[in-house]
Amino acid sequence: MKTGIFGGSFNPIHNGHIALAKAALEQCGLDEVWLMVSPQNPLKQETDLLADNLRYEMVQQALQGVDGIVASDYEFHLPKPSYTWNTLQHLSKDYPNRQFTLIIGGDNWAHFERWCRWKDILRHYNVAVYPRDQYIGTFDAPLLDVSSTEIRQRIASGEGIQGMVPDSIISIANKYYQ
């Protein structure tokens, strides 16, 4: 079974994340895409990161009824910091009948050489790159003008987020990001 791993903080998940996962599912020959909610990214300094379980809960809510895309809290149970190489190695051991493809944005691809054991990742796993801002990707995905940062800012200033996130998580996002 071919499984895409699309990791992120999903702080919060938004319609762009889901559109990218759907595009990867269709265009990369995958059977499933796992949206892997990540603990603190070693290359990011997010001070307003919502608790792991709350972000995971929103991803689960957002994916209800979405075929082929699954919420995953797999990295919550691994040693921290959460390095992609370690995650992929654990996944391969725990799911030997799956072939994993790493799904990343062009912005991450531009500095992929900073990732822990990046050469090993390229040697042992497929990597699918999607476009992000000015970066060029390897599969065609819709570019939605939405970001988790903008969503948090809109909530904090009392603005609506309708159409930016799945309707199923609006009340949860409004509750936790005020």
Secondary structure, 3 states (H helix, E strand, C coil): CEEEEEEECCCCCCHHHHHHHHHHHHHCCCCEEEEEECCCCCCCCCCCCCCHHHHHHHHHHHCCCCCCEEEECHHHHCCCCCCHHHHHHHHHHHCCCCEEEEEEEHHHHCCHHHCCCHHHHHHHCEEEEECECCECCCCCCCCCCCCHHHHHHHHHCCCCCECCECHHHHHHHHHHCC
